[in-house]
Amino acid sequence: MTIHELLKAAVDSKASDLHLVVTKPPILRIDGQLQETQLPVLNDKIIAELIFSMLSPQQKETFEQERELDFSYTLETISRFRVNLHWAQNTPGLVARVIPSVIPSMEEIQMPQSVLHMLEMKQGLIILTGPTGCGKSTSLAAMIDYLNINHALNIVTLEDPVEFSFQNKKSIIKQREVGSDTKNFAGALKRILRQDPNVVMVGEMRDLETIAATITIAETGHLVLSTLHTINAAQTIERIIDVFPPHQQAEIRFQLANTLNGVISQRLLPKIGGGRIAAHETMVNNPAIANMIRENKVAQIKSVIQTSRNIGMVTMEQGLEELVVKNLISQETADAYITGSTVAAIAS
């Protein structure tokens, strides 16, 4: 049993993730559910051998010193993987996320039409949100590839690690990996404007410095795409503003109101007949939304989204309703993913 055999098994099983855990056989996540394989139970020695077979001498040293390591790994002709190595109770562990070899189109992932309009804007900030494992990386890749196919642009990505591998089409795409190509997001963003970008993709807005630099780049006439681990548009805006000290928050609200193109929040849900499908909440920044951001009335944003379907805004509840009506998810699945107060049955 080699690491290549395990990674290939994950791809062949259409799994999203491979887990290696001491006292368990290799585990696959398929359609969102963890499933144990019929392979032998792993111990710390076996896992260490599997892990170290993937690593360069420098990566081994980093993992031993830092006790954590994130990197991308390519299995030739089969697939790419985003790998996390870690220690738990002094035993090594691995999680490998399968990165599809083909970047899906916007149509294939059923991205809302309003997102296409956001991408056609020459500048501004587009934020994609959702919990870990909701398909943010796939959606972001589809958005970048849409630009790559349709426009002649200089696109610079900052990723940790690089996941989808893009081929230059109409655009030039420069993929920079944190750790190997640059030390960190914030440092790379300070100098990125010298690289003459039209579009910048920031893999994740992790801290105040990165968020501030990302907003500034959008403000200076560039199209910027990024992600946050938030559950809806209102929480996304609150998270960004709350990162800053109180004396800066009024200024950030003003900047965000002026630069934000929109927020897309998504969840991956079990699909009728197998597989998974994304449900979306889409907020388009219009004068009403911008005014609420400036005046710190973020709690009222949801009501604007609910009443603005004519310009492409959709709440998560409305997105779930559409999937139920199209018979893509069950009523039970929709009900399980609705947050907040109980709502009427959405299929009625």
N, C-alpha and C positions, 0 to 999 in steps of 0.2 A: 504494500500500500504506500504509494508516493503522494506527495502534495499535488503533482500534476494529475494523477488519477482521481483524486478527490475533487479538484477544481473542474475537471472534465465531467465528472458525475453530476456536479451542481448545474453545469450548463445543460447537459443532456436531460436532466429532470425538470428543466425550466424553473429552477429555484432562483430566488432573489439573493439569498445569502447562504454561506456555509459557515457553521460554527464548530470549532474544535474546543472541547471542554474536558477536563480531567474527570474520570469515572463515568463518562458517557461515550457511546459511539459517535461518529461524526453526525451532525444534525443539519438538516436543510430547512430553509424557510420557503415553503411553496404556497402561493396564493395567500400569503400573510400568516400562514400557520406553520409552527415548528414541527418537524417530523423526523424522528430518529431513523437512521439507516440501519440495515441489517449487518453492518460491518462490526469488527471487534471493538470492545471498549478501549478507550485511550487512557494511557497514564502519562505522567509528566515527562518521562524520558522520550516516549514516542512523539508527543506533541512538540517537544523541543527539537527533535531531529527533523520533523516535518517543517517547522518554522525556519530553522537555520538553513535548511536546504534552499530557501527562497532568497536569502539575504547576501548582500555583498559584505566584505570585511568591514567597511565603514558603517553599514546599516546594523551589523551585529554589535559593533561597539556602541552605537547610539542607543540601541534597544537595551543593552546591558546597563548603560549609565542612566538613561532617562526612565527606564521601565515602561515606556510607551513608544509606539512607532506607528505612523500612518504612511502608507506609500501605495503607488499603483504598481500592478504586476500584469505582465502580458504573457499569456499562454499562446504561443505561435499558432496562427490559423484558426484558433478556437474563440478566444475572448480576452477581454481585459477585466481586471478586478481592482477594486478599492479595498485595501487590506488594512485592518487595525490589529496590532499586536499589543498585548497587555499582560499584566500579572494579577492574579486574584488568589489571596491566601497563599502567596509564595509559589503558585503554580502558573505556568504560561497558558495563554489562551489566544485564539485567533478568530476573527470574524472577517470573511471575505465577501464583499458585495459584488455580484455579477454585473458587469457593465455591458449592455447589448452591443454587438459588433456593428449593428446598423442603427443610425440615428433616426428615430421616427419623425414623420412629418407632423406639422401642426394639426392637420386633418386627422391623422391616425390617432393622436392622443386627445382629439376632440377639444382642442383649446378654443375658448370663446372667440368669436369674430372681433370683439372689442380689443382683444390683445393684439391682433394684427394691426389695428389702427394705432395702438400705442407704439408698435415697432416701426411704423412708417413715419413717426415723428423724428425729427433730426436731433433732438436733444431732450433731456429730462431723465427722470429716475423711474424705473420699473422694478417693483419688489415682488418676488415670488415667495410665498410663505407656506408653512405647514410643518407638522411634526416630522421627526426622523422617519425615513422609510416611506414617505408619501409620494415619491416620484419627482421631487423638486429638481434633481440633477437631470433627469430625463427631459422634463419640460424646458428647463433652461437650455439644454443642448438643442432641442427642437427649435427654440426661438433664435438661437445663434445661427443654426443652419438655414433657417428661413432667410435671415439677412444675407448669409453667405451665398445663397442661390440667387437672390433677387437684386442685390445691390453690390456695387464696387466700393468696398469700405476697408479701412484698416481696423481690424478687430483685435483687441488685446484682452486675453483672459488671465486672471490670477486665481489659481486653484490650489487646494490642499487636500489630496493630491490631484493631479490631472486625471480626469476620468474618461469621458468620451474623447476620441481622437478625431479631429476635423481635418478634412482635405480642402485645400484652397479651391474655390470655385470662382465666382465673380470677385470675391473678397480675398484679402490677405488675413490669415488668422495666426496670431502669435500666442501660443499657450505657454504661460510661465507658471512653474510649480514652486510653491512656497517650500523652502528648505533646500532646494537644489538650484533653482534659477534666481531666487531672491530670498532674503532672510525672513520677511514677514509681509503681511498685507499692507500695513501702514507705511512701511519704508518704500515698497514698490509704488504705492499710490502717490507718494510725494514727487516721484520722478516720471510718472507715466505720461504726463503731457508732453514731455520731450520726445516721446516716441510717435508723435503725430497721429494719435488714435481718432477714429470717428466714433467707435463703440468700445466701451470698457465693460467687461464682465468680472464682477468681484464675487468669488465663490460664496463667501459668507461675511456679513457685517458683524464682526465678533465683539468689537470694543469701541469705546468712544472715539479713539483716534481714527480707526478705520471708517466708522460711520461719518465722522466730520469730513474726512477726505473724499469719501464717496459722494456726499451731497455737494461738496465744492466742485468736483469734476462735472457733475450734472449741471451745476449752476453756470459753468464756464462754456456751455454750448456743446456738450457731448451727450450721447445716449449711453446711459449706464444701467446695467442689469445686475441685480443682486438678490440674496435670499436672507430670510430671518426665520427663526423657529418660533413663530407666533401662529395663532389659530384663526385670526380674522383681520380685516382692514383696520378697525378701530384699535385693536390691541397692538397692531404693528406700529401705528403712529404714536401711541402712548409709549411703547418700548423705546422707540428712537428718541423721543423728547426726554424721557426719564433718565436716559443714560447721561445726559448733560447736567452740570451743576445748575441750581436754580437761577443764577444770574445770567445764564446763557440761553435759557429755555425760550424766552420770547423771541430772540433772534433766530433760533433753530426752527420755531414754528413758522416764522415768516419765510425762511429759506425753503422749508419743506413744502409749504403751501404753493410757492412759486415754481418749484422744480419737479414735484412729483407728477408723473404721468398716470400712475395707477398702481393698485395692489391686487395681486391674484393669490387667493388662498386656496389650497387644494387638499383633498383627502383621497386615499386609495381605498375603494370599497370592493367587497366580493361581488362579482358579476354573475348574473343568472347564466347557468351553463358552464361556469368555470372561468378562471382568470380574474383579473381585477380591472376596475375602471375608475378614472378620476372624477370626482365631483368638485366644482369650482364655485367660489365666491369671487366676484369681480367688482372692484371699485374703480371707477374712472374719475380722475380729478377734474371737477368742473368748478365754476365760480361758487356754488353753494358749499361744496366740500372744502375748497380752499379757504373760504371764509370761516368755516367751523374749525379748521386747523389753526388759523391765525388767532381766533378768539378763544381757543382752548375749550371748544364745545364738542370734543371728539365723541362723546357718548351719543350725540344726535346723528352721527354718520350713518348708522344702520338704517334709520328711517328714510334717509335720502336714497340709499341704495335700493330699498324696497320699492320706492315710487319712481325709479328712473330706469326701468327696463328699456324704454324707448331709445336710450343712448348707450345701451350695452351693459348696464349694471345689473348684477344678479346676487342675491344673498345666498348663503349656503343652503338654506331651506328651499329656496326657489330652484337652485341647481339640483338638489335631491329630488324635488318634485318632477322635474323634467326627465330625470333618469328613470323614475318609477313609471311615468306615463309612457315612455319609450320601451318599457319592459326590459330594461337593462339591469336594474337592481330590484330587489323585493321591497315591499312596504316595511317589513321587519328590519331590513338592513338600513333603510332610510331613517326609521324611528330611532335606531340605536346610535346614529351619528348626529342627530339633532341636539345641539347644546342649548342650555338655558331653559326657559319655561316650556311646558308641554304645549304642542300645537295640534291643530286638528289634523286628522288623517290626510296626508298630502296626495293620496291618489283619488280622493273623492272629487 
